[in-house]
Amino acid sequence: GLAAGCEAGLYDLTMLRANGYPRIFLHGVCGVFALALHDRLGYPISAFHWRDEDPGDLWAGLEHFFCIAPDRVYVDVRGATGDFQAFCMDFPSPKHFRILEDLDAVQLRTDLAHEMGQDNLDVLYNKAIDEIDAHLESYNV
């Protein structure tokens, strides 16, 4: 039915790759990938948040979810890097953001399920885990 069609469409979107990674996990559903990194590798979840927005309102000022591994290594679908400027190259100037750290993974999972539906979250989350497992050397620091 319709749900299966939506799931198939989401699966197709996860196959659109740019520079070797599924682009949807950089711009679109980065929170799903950050959650998968957290669950698979134990990294705390962080977010770029616009400085002119209320830091208490995560979703209003959200630009990008990612993880920060030990020794300030930044990790998202593109892989891991200690070079903050390189990490920021796909986003507007980092001076416009604050970094919110150690976000609540349980709350993020709940919010994502509420926003996209549990079935869609499951499809995307499983694809994110598959991507991490297939390229573990890029994400494991």
C-alpha positions as CSV (number, residue, x, y, z in Angstrom):
1,G,0.0,0.0,0.0
2,L,0.9,3.6,0.5
3,A,3.2,2.9,3.5
4,A,5.2,0.4,1.4
5,G,5.4,2.9,-1.4
6,C,6.7,5.6,1.0
7,E,9.2,3.2,2.4
8,A,10.4,2.3,-1.0
9,G,10.7,6.0,-1.9
10,L,12.8,6.6,1.3
11,Y,15.0,3.6,0.4
12,D,15.6,5.1,-3.1
13,L,16.5,8.5,-1.5
14,T,19.1,6.8,0.7
15,M,20.7,5.4,-2.4
16,L,21.4,8.9,-3.8
17,R,25.1,9.3,-3.1
18,A,27.3,12.4,-3.2
19,N,31.1,12.1,-2.6
20,G,30.6,8.5,-1.5
21,Y,27.9,9.0,1.1
22,P,24.1,9.0,1.1
23,R,23.3,12.7,0.8
24,I,20.0,12.5,2.6
25,F,21.9,11.9,5.9
26,L,23.8,15.2,5.6
27,H,20.9,17.5,4.5
28,G,17.5,16.0,5.4
29,V,17.6,13.4,8.1
30,C,21.0,14.0,9.8
31,G,19.3,13.4,13.1
32,V,18.7,9.8,12.1
33,F,22.4,9.3,11.2
34,A,23.5,11.0,14.5
35,L,21.2,8.7,16.4
36,A,22.6,5.6,14.6
37,L,26.2,6.7,15.3
38,H,25.3,7.2,19.0
39,D,23.7,3.8,19.2
40,R,26.4,1.9,17.2
41,L,29.6,3.7,18.5
42,G,28.5,5.4,21.7
43,Y,29.3,9.0,20.6
44,P,27.3,11.8,22.2
45,I,24.9,13.6,19.9
46,S,25.4,17.3,19.2
47,A,23.9,19.9,16.9
48,F,24.7,23.2,15.2
49,H,22.1,25.7,16.4
50,W,21.7,29.2,15.1
51,R,23.0,31.7,17.6
52,D,20.1,34.1,17.1
53,E,17.5,31.4,18.2
54,D,16.6,30.3,21.7
55,P,19.0,27.5,22.7
56,G,16.1,26.0,24.7
57,D,14.2,25.5,21.4
58,L,16.3,22.8,19.6
59,W,14.1,22.4,16.5
60,A,13.6,26.2,15.9
61,G,17.3,26.9,15.5
62,L,18.5,23.5,14.2
63,E,21.0,23.4,11.3
64,H,22.7,20.0,11.7
65,F,22.9,17.0,14.0
66,F,26.2,15.2,14.3
67,C,28.3,13.5,17.0
68,I,31.5,14.5,18.8
69,A,33.8,11.6,19.5
70,P,36.6,11.7,22.0
71,D,39.4,14.3,21.4
72,R,36.9,16.6,19.7
73,V,36.6,14.5,16.6
74,Y,33.5,15.6,14.6
75,V,31.5,12.7,13.0
76,D,28.5,12.6,10.6
77,V,27.7,10.7,7.4
78,R,30.8,12.2,5.7
79,G,33.1,10.4,8.3
80,A,35.2,11.6,11.2
81,T,37.6,14.6,11.3
82,G,39.3,16.7,13.9
83,D,39.4,19.6,11.5
84,F,36.4,21.8,12.6
85,Q,36.7,24.1,9.5
86,A,36.7,21.1,7.2
87,F,33.7,19.7,9.0
88,C,31.8,22.9,8.6
89,M,32.4,23.3,4.9
90,D,28.9,22.1,3.8
91,F,27.2,24.7,6.1
92,P,26.9,28.4,6.5
93,S,29.7,30.2,8.5
94,P,30.2,28.4,11.8
95,K,30.3,31.8,13.6
96,H,26.5,31.9,13.2
97,F,26.1,28.7,15.2
98,R,26.5,27.5,18.7
99,I,27.1,23.8,19.3
100,L,24.6,22.1,21.6
101,E,26.3,19.0,23.1
102,D,25.2,15.8,24.8
103,L,21.7,15.9,23.5
104,D,19.2,13.3,24.8
105,A,19.1,10.4,22.4
106,V,15.8,9.1,23.8
107,Q,14.2,12.4,23.2
108,L,15.7,12.7,19.7
109,R,14.3,9.3,18.8
110,T,10.9,10.3,20.1
111,D,10.9,13.6,18.2
112,L,12.0,11.9,15.0
113,A,9.3,9.2,15.2
114,H,6.8,12.0,15.9
115,E,7.9,14.0,12.9
116,M,8.4,11.3,10.3
117,G,6.4,8.3,11.7
118,Q,7.9,5.2,13.3
119,D,7.9,3.2,10.0
120,N,9.9,5.8,8.1
121,L,12.3,6.3,11.0
122,D,12.9,2.5,11.1
123,V,13.7,2.4,7.4
124,L,16.1,5.3,7.6
125,Y,17.7,4.2,10.8
126,N,18.4,0.7,9.5
127,K,19.9,2.2,6.3
128,A,22.1,4.5,8.6
129,I,23.3,1.5,10.6
130,D,24.0,-0.4,7.4
131,E,26.1,2.6,6.1
132,I,28.0,2.8,9.4
133,D,28.7,-1.0,9.4
134,A,29.8,-0.9,5.7
135,H,32.2,1.9,6.3
136,L,33.1,1.5,9.9
137,E,36.7,2.6,9.4
138,S,35.3,6.1,8.4
139,Y,33.3,6.5,11.6
140,N,35.2,4.6,14.3
141,V,37.9,6.8,16.0
